[in-house]
């Protein structure tokens, strides 16, 4: 995971993640042993501390394991609290019998952007790149995603609907005149499924 989130790494390597699929396993993007500012003998630390924060965002989006979050991460990245909330919501919906299965999607073919669905109940997008990521048209036909989703930190909605030739496309990204995907540089977004009328206001 560290290689994927470090400079020059490729997030596509996380499409088939390896690890122990057990709720007792502790997952983390960084810990007190990997941060130079905390530990002068840090083990294989990230060159850029913000890479570890983006890795932590990814850990929070995953279905498996129990994430370890450092207090300092809550202060340094606004999306960490949203990630904790996302994880709690996905856990609640899983307990209700809803589909929250984790799947890193191949719909986005980029070394710097990762799109992960959590069944039909939510999804996560991370852009570790130094530029805004913008796709005007993104085909999500082969995914479980469908309907209205709200981003937890920025509180905007998107709509995923069947359109041309029954393909599922993002028809609204924050506003009715903006489809596709737009993610700022060095950012992570968490979306949860909402009733479709939330996308019509």
Secondary structure, DSSP 8 states (H G I E B T S, - for coil): -HHHHSTT--GGGGTT--S---TTSEE-S--TTS-TTT-TT-SS--SSHHHHHHHHHHHHHSSSSEE---HHHHHH-THHHHHHHHHHHHHHHHHTT----EEE-TTS--SSEEEEEETTTEEEEEE-SSS-EEES--B-TTSS--EEEEETTT--EEEEEE-GGG-EEEEEESSTT--SEEE-TTEEEEEEEE-GGGGG-
